[in-house]
Amino acid sequence: MTRHVHHDLKVYGGIKLFVGTGSPELGQKIADYLELPVSEREVLEFPNENLFVKLGGSVRGQDVYVIQTTSSPVHRNLMELLITIQTLRLDSAARITAVIPYMCYGRSDKKDQPRVPITARLVADMIEAAGADRYMTLDPHAAQVQGFFSIPGDVLTASHLISAYINHYLRAGMKNPVVVSVDLGFAKKGRNYAAEMDLPIAFIEKRRLGNDAKSEALTLIGDVKDRDVIIVDDEVDTGGSIAQAVNVAKQNGARDVYLAFVHAILSKNGAERLAELPIKHIVTTDSVPLSLEKKKALEGRLTVLSVAPLLGEVIRRAHEGRSVGEMFNE
């Protein structure tokens, strides 16, 4: 793949924000946080489903941020992101940063069986080939996704937002709470949640049965008997794994069950499935837009925290050349 080489002087103009159709509300919140306007552009879809992007003004010499989540419709949102990045490159933007609150294909991160792709690497290559100089994303499913990019980036987590909310607003009503990682693959991130809330942790062991979204929860490692349980995960898709985790926790004597996850994909009947579970409360973020129907299905038990201040502050620091790690005492 041909690499683009440019910007030897590293001199950028002002911030320009472009918001994709996949995350309009979050993009506007980020713009409001930064007290900047959203830059105009036109996105057309032709009858043959081809997309066309036209900028509303010049970005020559500017520091540009494209905010676009790649949740459903995945391929339209991804292509819109790529086409927008290329359009900005052809208009001589000084630096282009792809701000991707939720990155698609994060689960396709390795060859764990013969004759399969590593699609997460392909997505990273396409973003770079389109002309991005940097990227930002939240809580990718696998940490090794960072190594798929040759361009620099900021891989952030919203776990501290969720942990702080639970500590301040839900913790007082809990009895002897314990964090439960939805599977062993999430154990390290689960420990981070437990550390941020100063709680013990338990783990659910499960085995993936095939190439679809189905899996089988096997057993629980740790003590949840007569305790309130906070089940944590990075994303919830159809809700199958979470449903199994809730059932295993209940079977092992858990009292009230709380759910905490960053990306509320909730595809198909995921929201309805969660609504049927014996869950006290759900805490998630707006990294993926939730429809009114999904919110209504979970009404009264759902809190959606905004990641706009987090992403907005990182954008500001990136533009000013200041440390992002300072935000997390790193």
MARKOL-868891 format. One record per residue (C-alpha): residue in three letters; x, y, z. Coordinates in pm, 1 decimal, padded with zeros to 6 digits. Each point is the difference from the previous one (the first is absolute). Layout:
<atoms>
> res,c1,c2,c3
> Ala,X,Y,Z
...
</atoms>
This chain:
<atoms>
> res,c1,c2,c3
> Met,00000.0,00000.0,00000.0
> Thr,00131.7,00344.1,-00088.5
> Arg,00053.3,00219.5,00305.1
> His,-00070.0,00370.8,-00015.3
> Val,00287.6,00215.1,00123.6
> His,-00058.8,00363.0,00082.2
> His,-00002.2,00270.2,00268.3
> Asp,00373.5,00020.0,00070.1
> Leu,-00045.7,00338.3,00165.4
> Lys,-00283.4,-00116.2,00230.6
> Val,-00166.8,00341.3,-00012.0
> Tyr,-00378.0,-00003.9,00018.9
> Gly,-00271.2,00260.2,-00022.0
> Gly,-00318.7,00006.8,00204.4
> Ile,-00222.7,-00292.9,00093.5
> Lys,-00260.3,-00107.8,-00252.9
> Leu,-00264.4,-00248.8,00115.4
> Phe,-00189.0,-00220.6,-00242.1
> Val,-00278.3,-00220.1,00135.4
> Gly,-00106.2,-00316.5,-00180.2
> Thr,-00357.7,-00114.8,-00038.8
> Gly,00074.6,-00295.3,00228.5
> Ser,00037.3,00213.4,00313.5
> Pro,-00166.0,00340.2,-00046.4
> Glu,-00106.8,00056.3,00361.2
> Leu,00336.1,-00097.2,00148.4
> Gly,00181.5,00210.6,-00258.9
> Gln,-00209.3,00303.7,00088.4
> Lys,00069.3,-00053.0,00371.1
> Ile,00372.9,-00009.7,-00070.2
> Ala,-00031.1,00321.4,-00203.3
> Asp,-00193.2,00161.7,00287.0
> Tyr,00268.7,-00107.5,00247.7
> Leu,00268.5,00156.9,-00216.6
> Glu,-00221.2,00302.9,-00072.4
> Leu,00060.1,-00047.8,-00371.2
> Pro,-00238.8,-00029.1,-00293.3
> Val,-00046.5,-00319.6,-00195.9
> Ser,00147.8,00051.3,-00345.4
> Glu,-00240.6,-00029.8,-00289.7
> Arg,00010.8,-00278.3,-00255.4
> Glu,-00240.0,-00176.9,-00229.7
> Val,-00047.3,-00377.8,-00001.2
> Leu,-00203.8,-00150.5,-00282.7
> Glu,-00095.4,-00360.2,-00061.4
> Phe,-00069.6,-00081.1,-00363.5
> Pro,-00259.9,-00257.9,-00107.6
> Asn,00280.4,-00255.8,-00040.4
> Glu,00091.5,00053.9,00370.3
> Asn,00326.3,00179.1,-00087.1
> Leu,00083.5,00288.1,00235.0
> Phe,00115.3,00347.5,-00100.0
> Val,00154.6,00256.1,00237.5
> Lys,00052.2,00371.6,-00066.8
> Leu,00151.3,00237.4,00254.9
> Gly,-00176.8,00326.9,00073.3
> Gly,00324.3,00194.9,00019.9
> Ser,00377.8,-00026.0,-00027.3
> Val,00199.9,-00192.4,00261.7
> Arg,00342.8,00081.7,-00146.4
> Gly,00256.4,00012.4,00278.5
> Gln,-00254.9,-00083.4,00272.6
> Asp,00005.1,-00254.5,00284.6
> Val,-00302.5,-00213.8,-00088.4
> Tyr,-00191.1,-00250.6,00214.7
> Val,-00256.7,-00235.0,-00154.4
> Ile,-00240.4,-00138.6,00259.7
> Gln,-00169.9,-00315.4,-00122.0
> Thr,-00100.7,-00315.1,00182.8
> Thr,-00005.3,-00318.1,-00208.0
> Ser,-00297.9,-00177.2,00152.9
> Ser,-00310.2,-00091.7,-00203.5
> Pro,-00024.9,00054.1,-00293.6
> Val,00361.9,-00112.7,00026.2
> His,00111.7,00004.0,-00361.0
> Arg,-00169.7,00327.5,-00089.2
> Asn,00148.6,00170.7,00305.6
> Leu,00344.6,-00143.1,-00070.2
> Met,-00002.6,00103.8,-00366.7
> Glu,-00126.7,00346.9,00091.8
> Leu,00292.0,00034.7,00240.9
> Leu,00253.1,-00112.5,-00260.6
> Ile,-00141.6,00220.1,-00276.2
> Thr,-00011.6,00303.2,00231.1
> Ile,00363.8,-00054.2,00101.8
> Gln,00109.7,-00023.6,-00364.3
> Thr,-00198.8,00312.5,-00087.2
> Leu,00178.3,00189.6,00276.9
> Arg,00338.3,-00129.0,-00115.4
> Leu,-00067.2,00112.4,-00357.4
> Asp,-00095.7,00344.2,00133.0
> Ser,00344.3,00030.1,00165.8
> Ala,-00094.0,-00025.6,00367.2
> Ala,00315.4,00031.6,00211.5
> Arg,-00091.7,-00285.9,00234.2
> Ile,-00296.3,-00238.4,00002.7
> Thr,-00107.0,-00191.9,00309.3
> Ala,-00264.5,-00270.5,-00022.2
> Val,-00201.1,00009.8,00323.4
> Ile,-00175.0,-00337.0,00015.3
> Pro,-00194.2,-00044.2,00327.0
> Tyr,-00082.7,-00359.5,-00095.9
> Met,00219.1,-00184.1,-00250.6
> Cys,-00162.8,-00277.4,-00200.5
> Tyr,00150.4,-00346.3,-00055.1
> Gly,00179.8,00017.0,00333.5
> Arg,-00077.1,-00366.8,00066.5
> Ser,00178.0,-00111.9,-00318.1
> Asp,00342.6,00067.0,00149.4
> Lys,00192.1,-00327.9,-00051.1
> Lys,00022.8,-00322.4,-00198.8
> Asp,-00139.5,-00236.5,00262.5
> Gln,-00086.3,-00266.3,-00257.7
> Pro,00111.7,-00085.7,-00355.3
> Arg,-00117.0,00196.8,-00303.8
> Val,-00141.3,00306.9,00176.9
> Pro,00079.9,00374.1,-00037.7
> Ile,00128.9,00257.0,00246.4
> Thr,-00253.7,00261.6,-00097.0
> Ala,00087.7,00242.8,00278.9
> Arg,00343.9,00036.7,-00162.6
> Leu,-00166.2,00060.3,-00337.5
> Val,-00214.2,00278.6,00147.8
> Ala,00309.9,00162.8,00151.1
> Asp,00177.8,-00020.7,-00336.2
> Met,-00294.3,00160.0,-00180.5
> Ile,-00019.0,00290.0,00244.7
> Glu,00369.0,00065.1,-00048.7
> Ala,-00015.5,-00042.2,-00378.9
> Ala,-00290.1,00246.8,-00018.4
> Gly,00231.6,00266.3,00139.5
> Ala,-00039.9,00012.7,00379.1
> Asp,00303.8,00124.1,00192.7
> Arg,-00131.2,-00100.9,00342.3
> Tyr,-00289.5,-00188.0,00154.6
> Met,-00193.6,-00001.3,00327.0
> Thr,-00224.0,-00276.4,00124.4
> Leu,-00167.2,-00124.5,00316.1
> Asp,00030.7,-00341.4,00162.9
> Pro,00083.5,-00222.2,-00296.9
> His,-00098.5,-00363.3,00047.8
> Ala,00364.2,-00110.2,-00018.4
> Ala,00301.0,00205.2,00108.3
> Gln,00211.1,-00129.9,-00289.1
> Val,-00206.6,00214.9,-00237.8
> Gln,00243.6,00279.6,00091.9
> Gly,00277.8,-00194.7,-00169.5
> Phe,-00194.6,-00020.7,-00326.5
> Phe,00048.8,00373.4,-00057.3
> Ser,00326.8,00147.1,-00124.8
> Ile,-00124.3,00351.4,00073.4
> Pro,-00005.5,00133.4,00358.4
> Gly,-00322.4,00001.9,00196.1
> Asp,-00173.8,00034.4,00334.0
> Val,-00171.1,-00315.0,00125.6
> Leu,-00222.1,00116.0,00284.2
> Thr,-00227.6,-00163.9,00251.6
> Ala,-00332.0,00111.1,00144.8
> Ser,00026.5,-00240.2,00293.4
> His,00087.2,00280.6,00240.5
> Leu,-00318.7,00187.2,-00099.1
> Ile,-00211.6,-00307.5,00069.2
> Ser,00183.4,-00083.0,00323.6
> Ala,-00034.7,00356.2,00128.4
> Tyr,-00373.7,-00000.6,-00073.0
> Ile,-00051.8,-00328.8,00182.4
> Asn,00206.3,00118.7,00297.1
> His,-00189.6,00328.5,00031.8
> Tyr,-00357.8,-00096.9,-00085.8
> Leu,-00050.5,-00375.9,00040.2
> Arg,00253.5,-00125.6,00251.9
> Ala,-00185.3,00118.0,00309.7
> Gly,-00295.1,-00227.9,-00078.1
> Met,00210.6,-00311.2,-00059.4
> Lys,00067.7,-00281.4,00244.1
> Asn,00355.5,-00136.4,00011.6
> Pro,00051.3,00058.4,-00377.4
> Val,00236.1,-00195.4,-00223.0
> Val,00112.4,00060.6,-00359.7
> Val,-00052.5,-00292.6,-00238.4
> Ser,00189.6,-00020.1,-00330.1
> Val,-00227.6,-00136.0,-00270.7
> Asp,00274.5,-00239.8,-00115.2
> Leu,00369.0,-00075.2,00053.1
> Gly,00094.7,00201.0,-00308.7
> Phe,-00125.2,00312.4,00176.2
> Ala,00181.1,-00085.8,00325.7
> Lys,00268.0,00270.0,-00023.1
> Lys,-00246.1,00276.7,-00080.3
> Gly,-00234.5,-00141.2,00265.1
> Arg,00278.9,00039.1,00256.0
> Asn,00027.6,00365.7,-00100.5
> Tyr,-00368.9,00048.6,00079.2
> Ala,00045.2,-00178.3,00332.7
> Ala,00302.9,00213.5,00085.5
> Glu,-00179.9,00323.6,-00089.1
> Met,-00290.0,-00098.4,00228.0
> Asp,00223.4,-00165.4,00264.1
> Leu,-00198.5,-00324.6,-00022.6
> Pro,00082.6,-00371.2,-00025.2
> Ile,-00044.3,-00174.0,-00333.9
> Ala,-00140.1,-00328.1,-00127.8
> Phe,00016.7,-00150.9,-00348.7
> Ile,-00231.9,-00194.2,-00225.7
> Glu,00157.3,-00271.7,-00212.6
> Lys,-00164.4,-00066.9,-00333.5
> Arg,00077.7,-00183.5,-00318.2
> Arg,-00069.2,00129.8,-00349.9
> Leu,-00191.7,-00264.5,-00197.7
> Gly,00036.6,00121.7,-00359.1
> Asn,00047.3,00300.4,-00226.2
> Asp,-00333.5,00161.5,00083.0
> Ala,-00083.8,00212.3,00303.2
> Lys,-00100.8,-00297.8,00214.9
> Ser,00206.5,-00119.2,00294.3
> Glu,-00047.5,-00217.1,00305.0
> Ala,00066.6,00122.4,00352.6
> Leu,00150.8,-00277.7,00205.2
> Thr,00080.0,00101.5,00354.5
> Leu,00068.8,00288.7,00236.5
> Ile,00340.2,00046.0,00163.9
> Gly,-00036.9,00195.8,00324.0
> Asp,-00259.6,00073.3,00265.9
> Val,-00327.3,00180.5,-00076.7
> Lys,-00231.7,-00167.2,00252.7
> Asp,-00224.2,00253.3,00179.6
> Arg,00184.5,00285.3,-00173.5
> Asp,-00105.8,00261.1,-00253.4
> Val,00175.9,-00057.3,-00330.0
> Ile,00132.8,00251.8,-00256.7
> Ile,00052.8,-00186.3,-00328.8
> Val,00245.3,00187.1,-00225.4
> Asp,00079.2,-00032.8,-00370.9
> Asp,00127.5,00218.0,-00285.2
> Glu,-00305.0,-00039.3,-00224.0
> Val,-00336.8,-00172.8,-00011.6
> Asp,-00120.4,-00116.4,-00340.2
> Thr,-00293.6,-00242.3,00003.7
> Gly,00011.6,-00030.4,00378.1
> Gly,00060.5,-00376.4,-00005.5
> Ser,00322.2,00000.1,00202.8
> Ile,-00140.7,00247.4,00250.7
> Ala,-00316.1,-00208.6,00041.5
> Gln,00213.0,-00305.6,00074.1
> Ala,00212.7,00198.7,00244.3
> Val,-00308.3,00126.3,00185.1
> Asn,-00141.8,-00352.5,00021.1
> Val,00328.4,-00146.2,00127.8
> Ala,00029.4,00275.2,00262.4
> Lys,-00356.1,-00061.0,00117.1
> Gln,00054.9,-00375.8,00010.2
> Asn,00298.0,00063.5,00227.9
> Gly,-00206.3,00201.7,00247.5
> Ala,00047.3,00359.2,-00116.3
> Arg,-00248.4,00260.2,00128.0
> Asp,-00058.5,00300.8,-00228.3
> Val,00179.9,00010.2,-00335.2
> Tyr,00134.5,00316.7,-00165.0
> Leu,00143.6,00021.4,-00352.2
> Ala,00281.0,00231.9,-00111.0
> Phe,00134.9,00015.9,-00355.4
> Val,00132.8,00266.1,-00237.6
> His,-00148.5,-00081.9,-00341.1
> Ala,-00376.2,-00064.6,-00013.0
> Ile,-00022.1,-00171.2,-00339.2
> Leu,-00323.4,-00183.4,00092.6
> Ser,-00057.2,-00142.6,-00347.2
> Lys,-00310.4,-00196.2,-00095.9
> Asn,-00204.3,-00043.5,00320.7
> Gly,00291.2,00073.5,00234.0
> Ala,-00183.0,00275.6,00190.5
> Glu,-00309.6,-00215.4,00045.1
> Arg,00216.6,-00288.2,00123.9
> Leu,00160.4,00221.6,00263.6
> Ala,-00342.7,00131.1,00100.8
> Glu,-00111.9,-00355.1,00078.8
> Leu,00295.1,-00069.9,00230.3
> Pro,-00013.4,00047.1,00380.4
> Ile,00223.8,00308.3,-00013.6
> Lys,-00013.2,00285.7,00248.6
> His,00172.1,00262.9,-00217.6
> Ile,00208.9,00041.6,-00316.9
> Val,00279.0,00257.1,-00044.2
> Thr,00141.1,00060.4,-00348.3
> Thr,00117.6,00285.0,-00224.8
> Asp,-00103.2,00181.4,-00317.4
> Ser,00294.9,-00131.9,-00205.5
> Val,-00269.5,-00169.4,-00208.7
> Pro,-00331.0,00183.6,-00056.1
> Leu,-00298.3,-00167.7,00167.8
> Ser,-00336.3,00020.4,-00173.4
> Leu,-00307.5,00118.2,00186.3
> Glu,-00143.0,-00352.5,-00025.9
> Lys,00301.3,-00150.6,00174.7
> Lys,-00003.3,00266.0,00269.8
> Lys,-00370.0,-00056.1,00055.4
> Ala,00051.1,-00375.5,00037.9
> Leu,00245.1,00068.6,00284.0
> Glu,-00178.4,00304.6,00142.6
> Gly,00048.8,00053.9,00371.2
> Arg,00303.8,-00230.1,00018.8
> Leu,00236.7,00171.1,-00245.4
> Thr,00261.1,00271.6,00046.6
> Val,00189.3,00122.5,-00309.0
> Leu,00316.0,00196.1,00081.0
> Ser,00145.9,00228.6,-00264.9
> Val,00357.6,-00051.1,-00117.9
> Ala,-00005.2,00343.4,-00167.1
> Pro,00199.4,00179.6,00273.9
> Leu,00263.8,-00275.0,-00009.5
> Leu,00039.8,00005.6,-00378.4
> Gly,-00028.4,00378.0,-00012.0
> Glu,00278.3,00046.3,00254.3
> Val,00226.7,-00245.7,-00181.2
> Ile,-00062.3,00186.5,-00327.2
> Arg,00090.2,00327.6,00169.8
> Arg,00319.2,-00142.9,00150.1
> Ala,00100.7,-00165.6,-00327.6
> His,-00043.2,00330.1,-00182.9
> Glu,00198.5,00191.5,00261.4
> Gly,00272.7,-00264.5,00023.0
> Arg,-00067.8,-00072.0,00367.7
> Ser,00013.2,-00331.3,00182.7
> Val,-00309.7,-00219.4,-00002.5
> Gly,00141.9,-00224.5,00272.4
> Glu,-00020.5,00289.4,00247.2
> Met,-00379.5,-00033.2,-00013.7
> Phe,00037.1,-00342.7,00162.3
> Asn,00298.8,00080.2,00223.1
> Glu,00227.9,-00199.9,-00229.8
</atoms>
